[in-house]
Amino acid sequence: MIEGEAAIAEELPLTQAGLNVTWTSDLQPFRTRKVRILNGAHTMMALAAYLAGLDTVRQSMEDPVLGAFVRRGSSTRSCPFFRCPRKRRGPSPRTSWSGWPIRSSSIT
């Protein structure tokens, strides 16, 4: 997602180069959607992951019970309100970081 005028998209033909790029004139609605979906998922995950002794987002999402709970909650609670795409991506390479800062702010 790149914020910019249509003329820039013509100068930088990233989509023609095969990159998955969407140009928009206003990035704010996409930022809001991303933050709300991720905050919802992290809030659903935080306490259960802590109680299960899981330390990272990756561990939480790979856990058969907790991962299914978060995916189901995100797809049935958050995404219907934000018109989320149906395509499913693989795990993010950034999900290995410790979830403690999220858990600590979620339960205080």
N, C-alpha and C positions, 0 to 999 in steps of 0.2 A: 504494500500500500504506500503510494507516494503522493504527497500533496503538491500540486502544481498545476499550472495552466496547460491547456490542451496543446499549445504550441511547443511546450517543452517535450511532451510525449512524442511529437514528430521529430524533434531534434535528437532525442534519445530513444531510438526504437527498441526498447528492451523486450517488449512482447514479441516483436518480430524475430528477436534473437533467441526466442524460446524460454525466456524468463517469465515466471508467474508474477506479473506486476499489474496492479490496478492503479490507475491514476484517478485522483479525485480533487475537486476544488476545495473541499472542506474535510479535513481529517478528524475533527472533533467527534462526530458520531461514532466513528470506528474505534477511537480511543476509549470512549465511554463504554461501548459494547464490550471491548476486550477486558477492561478493568472490572466491569460488573460480573462477567462470566468467570474470570480467574479468581476474583475475590470470593464469589459464591462457592466455587470448587474448593478453594483453600479453606474456607470456613467449614465446609462439610467435612473435610479431610482432617483438619488439625487435631482436634481432641481425640478422635478415634485412632489416628496414627500415633499420637503420644501414648495413649493407653496400650496400644499394641506393641510399643517399643520400636516403632519404625522411625528412622531418622531423616529420611530424604523423601522428596516428592516422588522420585523414581520408585523407591521401595513401596511407597503407598499405592502408587498406580499399578505396580506389578503384583501386589497382594490380591489374590482372587476375590476376596470378599470386599475389601475396602475399595479396590479399583473399580469393581462392578458397581458399587454403591455411588461412587463419585460420577462415573460415566452416566449412569441412569439418572441421577439427580440433575446433572448438567443438561442432559438432553431433554428431560421432561419438565424441568423447572426454569432453567435460565434461557436456553436456546429458543423455545417457542416465542418468547417475547422479543427476540432480537433478530429473527429470520436468519439463523445460522446456516451455513452451507452443510449439506449432507455428507460431503466427502470426508473421509476419515484419514487423518494423517498419522504417521507413526510417532513414537515417543520423541520428544524434543531432546537434543543432546544436552540441553541446559537443565534437565530435571534431576541431576545428581547432587545439586547443592542441598545443604542441610535445611530442613524445614523449621528449625527451632525459632528463628525470628518471627515467622508467621504464627506458629503455635503460641509463642509467648504473647504476641500482641492480640491474638484471638481470644485468649482466656483471661485477660486482665480487665 
